[in-house]
Amino acid sequence: MFAFAMRRALWAVPTLFGVSIVVFLMTTLLPDPKAPEASSADPEARLAAEERRRVRFLDLPKFFNADPSDVRHKVDACVESLSNDGPDAQVCERRLARMGGAALPYLIPRLDRLGPVGRGRVALALMPVAQRMGIPEADTEMAPDRAALFWSHFWEDRSIDFTEPAVNRSVKRLSQHGTDLREQDLKLVDTFALEQIVAAMKTTRDPEALRRLTRVASHVSGRDLVLEDGATRAQRRAIVSAWQSWWYVHGTDYVALDGPERVAASISETRYAKWVLGAATGQLGLSTRDGVPVLDKLLDRAVVTFTMAFLALLVSFAIAVPVGVVGAWRRGSVVDHALAFVMLLVYSIPTFLVAHVLDRWTGSHIVAPIAALATVSMSTMSQQQRASMIDALSQDYIRVARGKGVGMLRVAVVHALRNALLPTVTLSGLQVPALIGAAFVVEEVFGIRGMGWETLRAIEAHDAAFLVAMTLLSALATILFLVASEVAYGMLDPRVRESQTRRRRA
């Protein structure tokens, strides 16, 4: 049975892939915030509009990126625009300032190859970076030729610091024994150290070290996201999640893609890959509604919803099986018709009305929501159980058992019911999507903060990140329940086990 379960679980992989494609295509139908035209007179407004597109990966192609962009690519474009005083010159000044130290290894060696005017423009555009580094001689009002000379001398003195081993060593020292001097050492290399700093946040357990790491990252990136003294564990997780999500979106602004990395980026630096990998690795970012990490919120809410759905499924099963058995046993009688009428009535009443009535009559926030949710699948399962039981009672082995004098109750419970349960067990797995959907209504009526309640709030706030994650989690849960129902079918039916054994031997 283990091999059977594994094979069924492996079939879930292409199913999830198909679901991810469908959900991704649905998200692409959301309104696309277009960036202003290149001639916009306000570069800050243009950059802000581009950022809104970027956090949704709308600046990337959907499935294949023929020319992945990295820090080197962005430096080349900005140097070209600044040296020729192109229409994007003002925007490029701000982009170079944002890229900061990460751009210097690819930019400063190019200064000597530019003309005097272009070299001066680029050098002046970098002066805010020097001020951010805390270099006293930095002055945005200095002459262009002096600015170029300043960067030439700076690179002669500091180029050795802009290497991966040097930065790794500095980040490790700051994480282990942080001091203000070591913080300043990292500020001198500016955004060149961001990749290692953000990576260190994931492994650092010391709150003081994490506070220093976030302080350096906030300083060099311009983001106001610093861990405060006395922060709780949840707050620390939220800060780290926010930095990881930000790096997931903006990482290519600060790193170069070479060799195999560039080949892989043709797939990974696409809208679909970012979307899928973000969901698979938990890089879902922060909820736009309340700033809580989407993954933490989803897991907390999912426990409530899936617990309710599972208990409601058990209640449905516990009621539907006896009702179906009695209906089949008393087929055509008044009892059969009465049970069918009651089940049809339960099936016909909308879930929100059942939940509202139970909420007013019982006021219970434990039994009533589960009872309301159980009505979703109870009628369907009872009718399936009745039909299966009728079929089982007409089989030859039942006639043989009755002919041997076995009591009617034993025939029904021991011989017929076990085989009649199989279709109902399989059907129970199919009820999970309906129960999750009904949970939206039940949780809203009873004020239960589960996944359904949170999803409705996300819809109101246009929180796309949570909606995408919720859809994938619901699909995964549905597949797992279906696999579990098929495994249970095999455990109850020896014919399935024998069939699987013969196939494995063959």
C-alpha positions as CSV (number, residue, x, y, z in Angstrom):
1,M,0.0,0.0,0.0
2,F,2.9,2.3,0.6
3,A,4.0,2.0,-3.0
4,F,0.4,2.6,-4.2
5,A,0.2,5.7,-2.0
6,M,3.5,7.0,-3.4
7,R,2.4,6.5,-7.0
8,R,-0.8,8.3,-6.3
9,A,1.1,11.1,-4.6
10,L,3.5,11.5,-7.5
11,W,0.5,12.0,-9.8
12,A,-0.3,15.0,-7.7
13,V,2.8,16.8,-9.0
14,P,1.5,17.4,-12.6
15,T,-1.9,18.3,-11.1
16,L,-0.3,21.0,-8.9
17,F,1.7,22.2,-11.9
18,G,-1.6,22.5,-13.9
19,V,-3.2,24.4,-11.0
20,S,-0.3,26.7,-10.7
21,I,-0.5,27.5,-14.4
22,V,-4.2,28.3,-14.2
23,V,-3.8,30.5,-11.0
24,F,-0.9,32.3,-12.6
25,L,-2.8,33.1,-15.7
26,M,-5.7,34.3,-13.6
27,T,-3.4,36.7,-11.7
28,T,-2.1,38.1,-15.0
29,L,-5.6,39.3,-15.6
30,L,-5.3,41.7,-12.7
31,P,-5.0,45.4,-13.7
32,D,-1.4,46.2,-14.8
33,P,-0.1,49.5,-13.2
34,K,1.6,51.0,-16.2
35,A,4.7,53.1,-15.7
36,P,4.7,56.7,-16.9
37,E,6.2,57.5,-20.3
38,A,10.0,58.0,-20.5
39,S,9.5,61.8,-20.9
40,S,7.9,62.1,-17.5
41,A,9.1,65.3,-15.8
42,D,9.0,63.7,-12.3
43,P,11.6,60.9,-12.0
44,E,10.5,60.0,-8.5
45,A,7.0,59.4,-9.7
46,R,8.3,57.2,-12.5
47,L,10.4,55.2,-10.2
48,A,7.5,54.7,-7.8
49,A,5.3,53.5,-10.6
50,E,8.0,51.1,-11.8
51,E,8.3,49.8,-8.3
52,R,4.6,49.0,-8.1
53,R,5.0,46.9,-11.2
54,R,8.1,45.3,-10.0
55,V,6.8,43.9,-6.7
56,R,4.3,41.9,-8.9
57,F,7.1,40.9,-11.3
58,L,5.3,42.7,-14.1
59,D,8.7,44.0,-15.4
60,L,9.6,40.4,-16.2
61,P,8.5,38.2,-19.2
62,K,6.0,35.5,-18.4
63,F,7.8,32.3,-19.1
64,F,11.2,32.9,-20.7
65,N,13.7,35.7,-20.3
66,A,16.0,35.9,-23.3
67,D,18.1,38.7,-21.7
68,P,18.1,38.6,-17.9
69,S,19.0,41.9,-16.3
70,D,21.6,42.2,-13.5
71,V,23.6,45.0,-11.9
72,R,26.1,45.0,-14.7
73,H,23.3,45.4,-17.3
74,K,21.7,48.2,-15.3
75,V,25.1,50.0,-14.9
76,D,25.8,49.9,-18.6
77,A,22.4,51.3,-19.4
78,C,22.7,54.2,-16.9
79,V,26.3,55.0,-17.9
80,E,25.2,55.3,-21.5
81,S,22.2,57.5,-20.6
82,L,24.2,59.8,-18.3
83,S,27.2,60.2,-20.5
84,N,25.0,61.2,-23.4
85,D,22.6,63.2,-21.3
86,G,19.7,61.0,-22.5
87,P,16.0,61.4,-21.6
88,D,16.5,58.9,-18.8
89,A,19.4,60.8,-17.2
90,Q,17.6,62.0,-14.1
91,V,16.1,58.5,-13.5
92,C,19.5,56.9,-14.0
93,E,21.1,59.2,-11.4
94,R,18.7,57.9,-8.8
95,R,19.1,54.3,-10.0
96,L,22.9,54.5,-9.6
97,A,22.4,56.0,-6.1
98,R,20.1,53.1,-5.2
99,M,22.5,50.4,-6.6
100,G,25.3,52.1,-4.7
101,G,28.4,50.1,-3.8
102,A,27.1,47.1,-5.8
103,A,27.6,49.1,-9.0
104,L,31.1,50.4,-8.2
105,P,33.1,47.3,-9.4
106,Y,31.5,47.5,-12.8
107,L,31.3,51.3,-13.0
108,I,34.5,52.9,-11.7
109,P,36.8,51.0,-14.1
110,R,34.7,52.4,-17.0
111,L,35.1,56.0,-16.0
112,D,38.5,56.3,-17.7
113,R,37.0,55.2,-21.0
114,L,34.4,58.0,-20.9
115,G,34.8,61.5,-22.2
116,P,35.5,64.3,-19.7
117,V,31.8,65.5,-19.7
118,G,30.3,62.0,-19.4
119,R,32.9,61.0,-16.7
120,G,32.0,64.0,-14.6
121,R,28.3,63.4,-14.8
122,V,28.6,59.8,-13.8
123,A,31.0,60.6,-11.0
124,L,28.7,63.3,-9.6
125,A,25.7,60.9,-9.8
126,L,27.7,58.6,-7.4
127,M,28.4,61.3,-4.8
128,P,25.2,60.5,-2.7
129,V,26.6,56.9,-2.4
130,A,29.9,58.3,-1.0
131,Q,27.9,60.4,1.5
132,R,25.9,57.3,2.5
133,M,29.2,55.5,3.1
134,G,30.2,58.2,5.5
135,I,33.2,59.5,3.6
136,P,33.9,63.1,5.0
137,E,35.3,64.4,1.7
138,A,32.2,63.5,-0.3
139,D,30.4,66.6,-1.6
140,T,27.6,66.7,-4.2
141,E,28.6,70.3,-5.1
142,M,32.2,69.5,-6.1
143,A,33.3,70.1,-9.7
144,P,32.8,67.1,-12.1
145,D,36.6,66.6,-12.6
146,R,37.2,66.5,-8.9
147,A,34.4,64.0,-8.4
148,A,36.0,61.8,-11.0
149,L,39.3,62.1,-9.3
150,F,37.7,61.3,-5.9
151,W,36.3,58.0,-7.2
152,S,39.6,57.1,-8.8
153,H,41.5,57.6,-5.5
154,F,38.7,55.8,-3.6
155,W,38.9,52.8,-5.8
156,E,42.7,52.6,-5.5
157,D,42.4,52.5,-1.7
158,R,39.2,50.5,-1.2
159,S,38.8,48.1,-4.2
160,I,40.2,45.2,-2.1
161,D,37.2,45.6,0.2
162,F,34.8,45.0,-2.6
163,T,35.4,41.3,-2.9
164,E,33.2,38.4,-1.8
165,P,35.7,36.9,0.8
166,A,36.2,40.3,2.4
167,V,32.5,41.0,2.7
168,N,31.8,37.5,4.0
169,R,34.4,37.9,6.7
170,S,32.9,41.3,7.7
171,V,29.3,40.0,7.9
172,K,30.4,37.0,9.9
173,R,32.3,39.2,12.4
174,L,29.3,41.5,12.7
175,S,27.0,38.5,13.3
176,Q,29.2,36.9,16.0
177,H,30.6,40.0,17.8
178,G,28.9,43.1,16.6
179,T,30.4,46.5,17.2
180,D,29.8,50.0,15.8
181,L,33.2,49.8,14.0
182,R,32.3,46.6,12.2
183,E,29.0,48.2,11.3
184,Q,30.9,51.1,9.7
185,D,33.1,48.6,7.8
186,L,30.0,47.2,6.1
187,K,28.6,50.7,5.4
188,L,31.8,51.5,3.6
189,V,31.0,48.8,1.0
190,D,27.4,49.9,0.9
191,T,25.0,47.7,-1.1
192,F,27.8,45.4,-2.2
193,A,27.3,43.6,1.1
194,L,23.5,43.3,0.9
195,E,23.4,39.8,-0.5
196,Q,25.5,38.4,2.4
197,I,23.7,40.6,5.0
198,V,20.2,39.4,3.9
199,A,21.5,35.8,3.9
200,A,22.9,36.2,7.4
201,M,19.5,37.3,8.7
202,K,18.1,33.9,8.0
203,T,20.7,32.1,10.1
204,T,21.2,34.6,12.9
205,R,19.5,33.8,16.2
206,D,21.0,36.5,18.3
207,P,18.5,39.5,18.5
208,E,21.3,42.0,18.9
209,A,23.2,40.7,15.9
210,L,20.0,40.7,13.9
211,R,19.3,44.3,14.9
212,R,22.7,45.4,13.7
213,L,22.3,43.5,10.4
214,T,18.9,45.1,9.8
215,R,20.4,48.5,10.7
216,V,23.2,48.2,8.1
217,A,20.8,46.9,5.5
218,S,18.3,49.7,6.2
219,H,21.1,52.3,6.0
220,V,22.5,51.2,2.6
221,S,19.2,50.4,0.9
222,G,17.2,53.4,2.2
223,R,14.5,51.1,3.6
224,D,13.1,52.0,7.1
225,L,13.0,48.4,8.3
226,V,15.1,48.0,11.5
227,L,14.6,45.6,14.3
228,E,13.8,47.5,17.5
229,D,15.2,46.7,20.9
230,G,13.0,44.2,22.8
231,A,11.2,42.9,19.7
232,T,9.2,39.7,20.1
233,R,10.0,36.5,18.2
234,A,7.1,37.2,15.9
235,Q,8.4,40.7,15.2
236,R,11.8,39.3,14.4
237,R,10.3,36.8,12.0
238,A,8.3,39.5,10.3
239,I,11.4,41.7,9.8
240,V,13.4,38.8,8.4
241,S,10.6,37.8,6.1
242,A,10.2,41.3,4.9
243,W,13.9,41.6,4.0
244,Q,13.9,38.1,2.3
245,S,10.9,39.1,0.2
246,W,12.4,42.4,-0.7
247,W,15.7,40.7,-1.8
248,Y,13.7,38.1,-3.8
249,V,12.3,41.0,-5.8
250,H,15.3,43.3,-6.0
251,G,18.3,41.0,-5.8
252,T,19.3,41.4,-9.4
253,D,19.9,45.1,-8.8
254,Y,22.9,44.2,-6.7
255,V,24.5,41.0,-8.1
256,A,26.0,40.0,-11.4
257,L,24.8,36.9,-13.3
258,D,27.6,35.0,-14.9
259,G,27.9,31.6,-16.6
260,P,25.4,29.0,-15.3
261,E,23.6,31.6,-13.2
262,R,22.8,33.6,-16.3
263,V,21.5,30.5,-18.1
264,A,19.3,29.6,-15.1
265,A,18.1,33.2,-14.9
266,S,16.5,32.8,-18.3
267,I,13.9,30.6,-16.5
268,S,14.1,31.8,-12.9
269,E,13.9,35.5,-13.8
270,T,10.4,35.2,-15.3
271,R,7.1,36.1,-13.8
272,Y,5.9,32.5,-13.6
273,A,9.1,31.2,-12.0
274,K,9.2,34.0,-9.5
275,W,5.6,33.3,-8.6
276,V,6.0,29.5,-8.2
277,L,9.4,29.6,-6.5
278,G,8.2,32.2,-4.1
279,A,5.2,30.1,-3.1
280,A,7.3,26.9,-2.9
281,T,10.1,28.5,-0.7
282,G,7.8,30.6,1.4
283,Q,8.9,33.9,-0.1
284,L,5.4,35.2,-0.2
285,G,6.2,38.6,1.3
286,L,4.0,40.6,3.6
287,S,0.3,41.0,3.5
288,T,-0.6,44.3,2.0
289,R,-3.6,44.4,4.4
290,D,-1.8,44.4,7.7
291,G,2.0,43.8,7.1
292,V,2.0,40.3,8.6
293,P,4.1,37.7,6.7
294,V,1.7,35.9,4.3
295,L,3.2,32.5,5.1
296,D,2.7,32.9,8.9
297,K,-0.8,34.2,8.5
298,L,-1.7,31.4,6.1
299,L,-0.5,28.6,8.3
300,D,-2.2,30.1,11.4
301,R,-5.5,30.5,9.6
302,A,-5.3,27.1,7.7
303,V,-5.1,25.2,11.0
304,V,-8.5,26.6,12.0
305,T,-10.2,26.0,8.7
306,F,-8.8,22.5,8.0
307,T,-9.6,21.4,11.6
308,M,-13.2,22.5,11.1
309,A,-13.4,20.9,7.7
310,F,-12.0,17.6,9.0
311,L,-14.3,17.5,12.0
312,A,-17.3,18.4,9.8
313,L,-16.3,15.5,7.4
314,L,-16.2,13.1,10.3
315,V,-19.6,14.3,11.5
316,S,-21.0,14.0,8.0
317,F,-19.6,10.5,7.7
318,A,-20.9,9.4,11.1
319,I,-24.5,10.6,10.2
320,A,-24.5,9.7,6.5
321,V,-23.5,6.1,6.9
322,P,-26.3,5.0,9.3
323,V,-28.9,7.1,7.4
324,G,-27.8,5.4,4.1
325,V,-27.8,1.9,5.7
326,V,-31.2,2.4,7.2
327,G,-32.6,3.8,4.0
328,A,-31.3,0.8,2.0
329,W,-32.4,-1.7,4.6
330,R,-35.9,-0.2,4.7
331,R,-36.0,0.5,1.0
332,G,-39.3,1.9,-0.2
333,S,-40.8,2.2,3.3
334,V,-42.0,5.3,5.1
335,V,-38.7,5.4,7.0
336,D,-36.8,5.5,3.7
337,H,-38.9,8.2,2.2
338,A,-38.8,10.3,5.4
339,L,-35.0,10.1,5.6
340,A,-34.7,11.0,1.9
341,F,-37.0,14.0,2.5
342,V,-34.9,15.2,5.4
343,M,-31.6,14.8,3.6
344,L,-33.0,16.6,0.5
345,L,-34.2,19.4,2.8
346,V,-30.8,19.7,4.4
347,Y,-29.2,19.8,0.9
348,S,-31.5,22.5,-0.3
349,I,-31.1,25.0,2.5
350,P,-28.2,27.4,1.8
351,T,-25.2,27.0,4.1
352,F,-25.3,30.7,5.2
353,L,-28.9,30.2,6.4
354,V,-28.1,27.1,8.3
355,A,-25.1,28.9,9.9
356,H,-27.2,31.9,10.7
357,V,-30.0,29.9,12.4
358,L,-27.5,27.8,14.4
359,D,-25.7,30.9,15.5
360,R,-28.9,32.5,16.8
361,W,-30.3,29.3,18.4
362,T,-27.2,27.9,20.0
363,G,-24.7,30.8,20.2
364,S,-22.0,28.1,20.4
365,H,-18.7,28.7,18.7
366,I,-17.6,25.1,18.9
367,V,-20.4,22.8,17.9
368,A,-22.6,25.0,15.7
369,P,-20.0,26.0,13.1
370,I,-19.0,22.3,12.6
371,A,-22.7,21.3,12.4
372,A,-23.4,24.0,9.8
373,L,-20.4,22.9,7.8
374,A,-21.3,19.2,8.0
375,T,-24.6,19.9,6.2
376,V,-22.6,20.6,3.0
377,S,-21.6,17.0,2.5
378,M,-24.0,15.0,4.7
379,S,-26.8,14.6,2.1
380,T,-24.6,13.6,-0.8
381,M,-22.7,11.0,1.3
382,S,-25.9,9.5,2.7
383,Q,-27.4,9.0,-0.8
384,Q,-24.2,7.5,-2.0
385,Q,-24.2,5.2,1.0
386,R,-27.8,4.2,0.4
387,A,-27.1,3.3,-3.3
388,S,-23.9,1.4,-2.4
389,M,-25.7,-0.5,0.3
390,I,-28.6,-1.5,-2.0
391,D,-26.1,-2.8,-4.5
392,A,-24.2,-4.8,-1.8
393,L,-27.4,-6.4,-0.5
394,S,-28.2,-7.7,-3.9
395,Q,-24.9,-9.5,-4.3
396,D,-24.6,-13.4,-4.4
397,Y,-22.5,-13.6,-1.3
398,I,-25.3,-11.9,0.7
399,R,-27.8,-14.5,-0.6
400,V,-25.4,-17.3,0.3
401,A,-24.9,-15.9,3.8
402,R,-28.6,-15.6,4.4
403,G,-29.1,-19.1,3.0
404,K,-26.7,-20.4,5.6
405,G,-28.9,-18.9,8.3
406,V,-26.7,-15.9,9.2
407,G,-28.8,-13.3,11.0
408,M,-30.0,-10.3,9.0
409,L,-28.2,-7.7,11.2
410,R,-24.9,-9.6,10.9
411,V,-25.4,-9.9,7.1
412,A,-26.0,-6.1,6.9
413,V,-23.2,-4.9,9.2
414,V,-20.5,-7.5,8.8
415,H,-20.8,-8.6,5.2
416,A,-22.6,-5.8,3.2
417,L,-21.6,-2.7,5.0
418,R,-17.8,-3.1,4.6
419,N,-18.1,-3.3,0.8
420,A,-20.8,-0.6,0.7
421,L,-18.5,1.8,2.5
422,L,-15.9,1.9,-0.3
423,P,-17.6,4.4,-2.6
424,T,-18.5,6.6,0.3
425,V,-14.9,6.7,1.5
426,T,-13.8,7.7,-1.9
427,L,-16.5,10.3,-2.1
428,S,-15.4,11.8,1.2
429,G,-12.2,12.9,-0.4
430,L,-14.1,14.8,-3.0
431,Q,-16.0,16.8,-0.4
432,V,-12.9,18.7,0.8
433,P,-13.1,21.5,-1.8
434,A,-16.8,22.0,-1.0
435,L,-16.1,22.1,2.7
436,I,-13.3,24.6,2.3
437,G,-15.6,26.8,0.1
438,A,-18.4,26.6,2.7
439,A,-16.0,27.5,5.4
440,F,-15.8,31.0,3.9
441,V,-19.5,31.5,4.7
442,V,-19.5,29.7,8.1
443,E,-16.4,31.6,9.4
444,E,-17.9,34.9,8.3
445,V,-21.2,34.2,10.1
446,F,-19.6,33.0,13.3
447,G,-16.7,35.4,13.2
448,I,-14.1,32.7,13.2
449,R,-10.8,33.9,12.0
450,G,-9.9,31.0,9.7
451,M,-8.7,30.9,6.2
452,G,-12.1,31.7,4.7
453,W,-12.5,34.8,6.9
454,E,-9.0,36.0,6.1
455,T,-9.6,35.4,2.4
456,L,-12.6,37.6,2.3
457,R,-10.6,40.4,4.0
458,A,-7.8,39.8,1.5
459,I,-10.3,40.2,-1.4
460,E,-11.6,43.5,0.2
461,A,-8.0,44.8,0.4
462,H,-6.8,43.4,-3.0
463,D,-4.2,41.4,-1.2
464,A,-3.1,39.3,-4.2
465,A,-0.2,37.6,-2.4
466,F,-2.4,36.0,0.2
467,L,-5.1,35.0,-2.4
468,V,-2.5,33.2,-4.6
469,A,-1.0,31.3,-1.6
470,M,-4.5,30.4,-0.3
471,T,-5.4,28.9,-3.7
472,L,-2.3,26.8,-3.9
473,L,-2.7,25.5,-0.4
474,S,-6.3,24.6,-1.0
475,A,-5.3,22.7,-4.1
476,L,-2.6,20.9,-2.2
477,A,-5.0,19.9,0.6
478,T,-7.6,18.7,-1.9
479,I,-5.0,16.4,-3.6
480,L,-3.8,15.0,-0.3
481,F,-7.3,14.2,0.8
482,L,-8.0,12.5,-2.5
483,V,-4.8,10.4,-2.2
484,A,-5.8,9.5,1.4
485,S,-9.3,8.4,0.3
486,E,-7.8,6.2,-2.4
487,V,-5.3,4.6,0.1
488,A,-8.2,4.0,2.5
489,Y,-10.1,2.4,-0.4
490,G,-7.2,0.0,-0.9
491,M,-7.0,-0.8,2.7
492,L,-10.7,-1.7,2.9
493,D,-10.9,-3.6,-0.3
494,P,-8.6,-6.7,-0.6
495,R,-9.1,-6.8,-4.3
496,V,-7.3,-3.5,-4.7
497,R,-4.4,-4.7,-2.6
498,E,-4.1,-7.9,-4.6
499,S,-4.3,-6.0,-7.9
500,Q,-1.4,-3.7,-6.7
501,T,0.6,-6.7,-5.6
502,R,0.2,-8.5,-8.9
503,R,1.2,-5.3,-10.8
504,R,4.3,-4.8,-8.6
505,R,5.4,-8.4,-9.2
506,A,4.9,-8.1,-12.9
